[in-house]
Amino acid sequence: MCAANGNLAGMNRLPNAASVALVDSGRVLLIQRARAPYFGLWTLPGGRLEPGEDATACAIREIAEETGLVCANLMPVIEMPLGESPRPFILQVFVTADFGGEIFPSDEIAGHCWARSDELGDLPVTPRLPEVLERAFQLLGRR
């Protein structure tokens, strides 16, 4: 008989948050969080699911709300727990190179930049962001 490891138990739940790696010419859009959680850290845009929403719909909505960009053709990258509470968020990360519009950051964003994955060294980033970006770039076949 197997016992569930506390870190894996949450993975039986559906995602309740989503984010997107928007990739253009080998660079990804990063945002600096203006609010908790992860205040001041650089990460991918995204947020929490609303009632009745699946992870894909959440990701598309959150990108539009946070950045003003419209995205499509999302590919799943990874599903991972965030936080150490008894009920962590389960984040579904997507990647796409299919997006458009002009960036109009919301008040949830303190800053934004386009960066290659090898330029993250000096930035304070959210947990596992380099690993997530490596997977995202591999999915798109861009390195």
C-alpha positions in Angstrom: 0.0 0.0 0.0 1.3 3.5 -0.9 0.9 6.6 1.2 0.6 10.0 -0.4 3.5 12.3 0.1 2.2 15.7 1.5 3.9 17.5 -1.4 2.1 15.4 -4.0 -1.3 15.1 -2.4 -2.4 18.5 -3.8 -1.7 17.4 -7.3 -4.9 15.4 -7.3 -6.8 18.6 -7.5 -7.5 20.6 -10.6 -5.6 23.8 -11.2 -7.0 26.9 -9.5 -4.5 29.4 -11.1 -2.9 29.8 -14.5 -0.1 31.7 -16.1 1.3 32.1 -19.6 4.8 32.3 -21.1 4.3 34.7 -24.0 7.3 34.1 -26.3 8.5 36.3 -29.1 11.8 35.9 -30.9 13.4 33.8 -28.1 12.3 36.2 -25.4 9.5 35.9 -22.8 7.4 38.6 -21.3 8.0 38.9 -17.5 6.1 41.0 -15.1 7.1 42.3 -11.7 4.4 41.6 -9.2 3.0 44.8 -7.5 1.0 42.7 -4.9 1.3 39.6 -2.7 1.8 36.8 -3.2 5.4 37.2 -4.5 5.4 41.0 -4.2 8.3 42.5 -6.1 9.3 39.2 -7.8 9.5 38.8 -11.6 7.3 36.1 -13.1 4.8 35.2 -15.8 1.5 37.0 -16.0 -1.5 35.1 -14.7 -3.8 34.6 -11.8 -6.6 32.7 -10.1 -9.5 30.9 -11.8 -12.9 32.4 -11.4 -16.0 30.2 -10.8 -16.9 28.1 -13.8 -13.6 28.8 -15.6 -11.1 26.3 -16.7 -7.3 26.9 -16.7 -7.2 27.9 -20.4 -10.0 30.4 -20.1 -8.4 31.8 -17.0 -5.0 32.2 -18.6 -6.5 34.0 -21.6 -8.5 36.3 -19.4 -5.7 37.1 -17.0 -3.3 37.9 -19.8 -5.8 40.4 -21.2 -6.6 41.9 -17.8 -3.0 42.2 -16.6 -1.2 43.1 -19.9 -3.8 44.1 -22.5 -2.5 41.4 -24.8 -4.8 38.8 -26.5 -3.4 35.3 -26.7 -4.4 32.0 -28.3 -3.2 28.5 -29.0 -2.0 27.9 -25.5 0.1 24.8 -24.9 0.3 23.3 -21.4 3.9 23.4 -20.0 3.6 22.2 -16.4 1.1 21.9 -13.5 2.7 22.7 -10.2 1.8 23.5 -6.6 2.6 27.0 -5.2 2.8 28.0 -1.6 3.2 25.9 1.5 -0.3 26.2 3.0 -2.4 23.1 3.7 -4.1 23.9 0.4 -1.5 25.4 -2.0 -2.5 26.9 -5.4 -2.2 24.4 -8.2 -0.8 26.5 -11.1 -1.2 25.5 -14.7 1.5 27.2 -16.9 1.0 27.5 -20.6 3.2 28.8 -23.4 2.3 30.5 -26.7 3.9 32.5 -29.4 0.4 33.4 -30.7 -0.5 36.8 -29.2 -1.0 40.3 -30.2 -1.9 43.8 -29.1 -0.1 46.5 -27.1 1.0 46.1 -23.5 -1.1 48.2 -21.1 0.0 46.9 -17.7 -2.7 46.8 -14.9 -2.1 48.0 -11.4 -1.1 44.4 -10.5 2.1 44.9 -12.4 5.0 47.0 -11.1 7.0 46.6 -14.2 7.5 44.4 -17.3 10.3 43.3 -19.6 11.2 40.9 -22.4 14.0 38.6 -21.5 15.8 35.6 -22.7 16.0 32.7 -20.3 19.7 33.3 -19.8 19.1 36.8 -18.6 17.3 35.8 -15.4 20.4 35.6 -13.3 20.2 39.0 -11.7 16.4 39.2 -11.4 14.5 38.1 -8.3 12.1 35.5 -9.7 9.3 33.3 -8.5 10.2 29.7 -7.5 11.0 27.4 -10.4 10.7 30.1 -13.1 13.9 29.0 -14.8 12.8 25.4 -15.0 9.4 26.4 -16.3 10.9 28.6 -19.0 13.2 25.9 -20.1 10.3 23.6 -20.6 8.3 26.3 -22.3 11.1 27.1 -24.8 11.6 23.4 -25.5 7.9 23.0 -26.3 8.1 25.8 -28.8 11.3 24.4 -30.3 13.2 27.7 -29.6 16.5 27.8 -27.8 
